[in-house]
Amino acid sequence: MTLEPMTAPWFSTSPTRQTQAQGMAQTPGPGYFLTNSLDLCILRLFRIRTHCFLTTHHLFVTARESIIGLSFSDKGVQAVEVEHDGPSNTLLAIDEWESSFTSAAHKENSMDEFIGQLSSFITSNHAHANRVSVALDTAQLFLNTISMEEGLSQPEMNEQINWELSQYHPEVPPRQFITDMHLLNQHHAEGWNEVLCVSVKRDDVYAVQRVIAKLGLSLYVLDVDHFSADTALRVNYPDTNQKFLALIGVKENRLDISMIKNGNTESYSYCLVQSDKEIVEQIGTLSRETKGIYSITAYGPYLTKDLLVQIRRGSSLLVEALNPLRHVKVSDTLRLTDRLSVPSYRFASAVGVALRRE
């Protein structure tokens, strides 16, 4: 089982790095293929991650507003409605359902089915949100760290990114992707930089936007499920900035892994798995072979109580289940229902993306 490395910059606290990354992203070139406001919105939302610091005050708004958060996977959808009122966040609604609709498989009949499901969620919960934030499955995106020579012009950087895309997706023209890039590390002595590329297929995003628009709602934030869970972790566990831990998203056939040290996301990787046994073995190996790590935090819609017990038994470290509602209030109305009986770690990405603010 091999790990595919990808260093994530979204929570870098280096002002220099933030400025450089923003400068690269704010100058669109041929590789960005910006054709409309949605493209700009997507790049802006990916880029906003550069501004997420260790404290949560960047997530606060002064006006009361509610947001619907959706997290897509290959087999289902997790949905929440979260109300923001200054520094306070309140869960108003929570649910999940199986769905054949994903942004990677958007046939007309599955779109209609999903519209009905989301409409039912809104109606049954008396949701009053006008905006929807969406977390996409990491498996749907192209995330890759590449090396670039220093001093390249924007068109030259775009050309290299397009070449990288063509190597991984030779059947898809680069123009069919919406791409952003971020500067990670500079190596002046060697004359090269590390750059993270984040690419999403246009059709995948447009499919999501269409179903949301048909319900009279607007797409607010577009994020990645694993990094949405990261947001939930930081909001609910402020001591993250004092530890070295692993955040692991558990999916049926994939583990997403972030190494977070003193609040900085130092790396992202993933591995493919074929059984619960492999999931337990991979996490156990990580716990034994990662020097200095304090604990492991796990989440995901595939994670069950039984699997969590197995993971804990196979790990040499403390394994916590991410509770995205630890510092989020729950409305009195919702407390009277049985919908909170489902483990909250299944909803980490949906809650996390609903907590995202500009």
BELMOGI-V424817 format. One line per field, one symbol per residue. ss: DSSP state (H for helix, E for strand, - for the rest). phi: phi as a letter, one per 30 degrees, with the letter a starting at -180 (. if undefined). Layout:
# BELMOGI-V424817
ss=???
phi=???
This chain:
# BELMOGI-V424817
ss=---EEE--------HHHHHHHHHHH-----------HHHHHHHHHHHHHHH-----HHH-EEEEEEEEEEEE---EEEEEEEEEEE-EEEEEEEEEEE---E--E--HHHHHHHHHHHHHHHHH------EEEEEE-HHH-EEEEEEEE----HHHHHHHHHHHHHHH-----HHHEEEEEEEEEEE----EEEEEEEEEEHHHHHHHHHHHHH---EEEEEEEHHHHHHHHHHHH-HHHHH-EEEEEEE---EEEEEEEE--EEEEEEEEE---HHHHHHHHHHHHHH-----EEEEE-----HHHHHHHHHH---EEEE-------EE-HHHH---HHH--HHHHHHHHHHHH---
phi=.cccdadccdcdcdedddddddddddcdbeddhdcaddeddddddddeedcdcddcddcdbdcdacbdcbbcbdbabcbbbbccbidcbbdcaaabadaddbdcbcdeddddddedddddddddchdcdcbbcbccdeddccbacbcbddiddeddddddddddddddbddcdeddccbbbbdcbcbddcibbcbccbbbdeedddddddddddcicbdcbcbceddddedddddcbddedbbcbccbcccebaccbcccbhicddabbbbcbbadddedddddddddccdidcabccakdddcddddddddddcdbdcccdcdceccdcdeddddccddddedddcedddeddddbd
